[in-house]
Amino acid sequence: MPAPILHFGATVLCAHGGQAMPSAPSPRVTVSGMPIATIASPYGVAGCTFVPTGGNGPCATAQWSVGAVRVTSLGQPVAIMTGLATCVPTGTPLLPVAAQTRAVAT
């Protein structure tokens, strides 16, 4: 199913409301004038409100495990709104909230 491609300006949150941004977007492809994200690029998470319990602190980073199947940039699948990413160290998902809608990928 086609889904919007995530780019540097997309709103992506951790499950606790922290803002997530790609640490190394792919400069080769841009949408809405901003570089896109691939699943190889880790996301940094800032402002996670999760209270540390039992050594499991707030979300610090996240990594995509599922992205586009047919669309790649520099050999890596692009990150899409329906993809799957997991935060470290909590194991909770990233939640894409808003992204550009002109370019989609499957």
Secondary structure, 3 states (H helix, E strand, C coil): CCEEECECCCEEEECCCCEEEECCCEEEEEECCEEECECCCCEEEECCCCCCECCECCCCEEEEEECCCCCEECCEEECECCCEEEEECCCCEEEEEECCCCCEEC
